[in-house]
């Protein structure tokens, strides 16, 4: 059984019914679950979701009120398990950024990868497949490829 982490860009589109990619993401997640695979979340994904969903529309956010973002996070937590933050995530993150010379914003992606490696999560569902290609133990999957299977 594969365990899929849902990336922030997936969670945002899953939660935002008006997004043009909402149906694609919903279908991909439904197909994963129908194949008896599992989807999960980590705190960083939900924090990033909060940032984007509550950020004003004019600066590339959704412009939601904090209460709306909170309600959606509650719904997500009822639907998908939240993997705990463990101390070893930092050590793995530090190793990834040091050995792969990761700098800037990509360090956030390295933390996602570190959390996945710590928990044995094998797959990442994301639109940003190129952001995770350096981590060989993670299978990066775009929603389009799930639908095409």
N, C-alpha and C positions, 0 to 999 in steps of 0.2 A: 504494500500500500504506500503510495506517495503522499507526502505531507507538503502542502502548498502554503507558502506565506503570501498573503495578499499585500502588494505594494501600495503605497499611498495613492498613486494615480489610479489604481483599480478601485480602492475603497471610495475615493471621491466620486468616481463615475457610478459606482454601485449605489451610493447614497443620494445622488443628484439625478432624479428621474428625468429632468429636462435636458441633460447632457446628451449630445448626439451619439456618444459611445455607451450610453447606459444599457441599451438592449444587448449590445455585443458582450459587455462585461457580465451582465446578468446571465446570459446564455452560457458563457464560458464557465462561470462559477457553478451554475446548475449542472452542467455536463460533468465537471470534476466531481461534484458530490454524487451524481447519479452513477458514476463509475466506482463508487465506494472509496473514493480518495477523500482526504480531509483538507480543509482550509483553516488557517489560523492567523492570528494577529500578534504583534508585539507592541509594547507601549510606544516605541518611537514612531510607528506608523500612525497610531492614534493621535499623538502629539502633532505630527506633521499635518494630519487631517484637520485638527483643530485650528492650526495656524492658517491653512488655506481657506477653510470653510468660513472662518470668522473675519478674514481679511477683506477690506473693501473691494468691490468689483473693479474699480478704476485702477487697482494695483494687482490685477490678476487673481483676485479671490472670488469667493461666492457671495460675500456680503451677508452671511447669516448672522443672526443674533446668537449669543452664547448659549441661550436655552435650546435653540434648534440644534446646534452642534452637540450639545450634551445629550439631547434626546436620541440623536442618531448614533452616538457612541454607545449609549445604553442598548439600543437595538442591535448594534453590531456585536456587542459582548454577549448578548443572549443567543446570537446565531453562530458565532465562531469563538473557539477557545483563545484566551489570552495567555501567551507563554510568559513566564516570569523573567524579570531581569535578574541575571545571575552575575556574581563578581567576575567569573572567568570570561565574560563577554569583553570586558575591557582588555584583558591580556591578549585575546585573539585579535581584537581590533588593532591594538598596538603593533602586533606582529604583522598584520596585513598592511597597515599604512607604512610601516618601516621597510618591509621587504619589497613591496610593490611601488614604493615612492609615491603614495597617494597624497595629494595636497588639495586644499580648498574644499569646495562643497562635496567633492567625491568622498571625503572622510565620513559624511553621513551615510552614504551607501556602504562604505566599508563596515560601519557599525551594524547595519542591517545584515550584511553577510556574516559578521561575527556572531550575531544572535542566532542566525540560521545554523551555523556550524556548531555552536554550543548545544543547541536543542536537537540536532540531527534532522533539521528540516531540509528536504532534498530538492524542492522546487520553489521557484519564485514566479508568481504570476505578475507581469508588469508590461507596460508599454515601452519602458526604457530598457530594452534588452541589452543595449550596448554598455550600460553603466555597470554591469556585473560580469562581463566576460572574463575578467582576470581571475575569478575564483573558480577553480576547476571542480570543486566538490559540489557545486550548485548548478542545477539545471534551470536555466532561465527560459521562461515560456511566455510568449505573447498570447493574448486572448484569441487573436485570429487563428493561431495554429491549433488551439483547443477546438474551436468550432470546425476547422477544416478536417479534423481527424475522423 
